């Protein structure tokens, strides 16, 4: 990905985060912040940084699944 596209995506991410922080609607605020996080992740993972990608994959595999957490908290 070209460097100028990285800069554009980072600027869009910052703008989305600021708009999400200013917004009074909680749902819209979380959505805007999630889009900002996705834009940052695209910049980080789009640069062919294999070490970071392997670390993110390892973290995703290490996290517990929702089904396993749900089984642990079932009522008796």
Residue pairs with C-beta under 8 A, 6 or more apart in sequence:
1 43
1 46
1 47
6 43
6 46
6 47
9 39
9 40
9 42
9 43
10 39
10 40
10 43
12 36
12 39
13 35
13 36
13 37
13 39
13 40
13 43
14 36
16 32
16 33
16 35
16 36
16 39
17 32
17 33
17 36
19 32
20 28
20 29
20 30
20 31
20 32
20 33
20 36
21 29
21 33
23 29
23 32
44 52
45 52
45 53
45 56
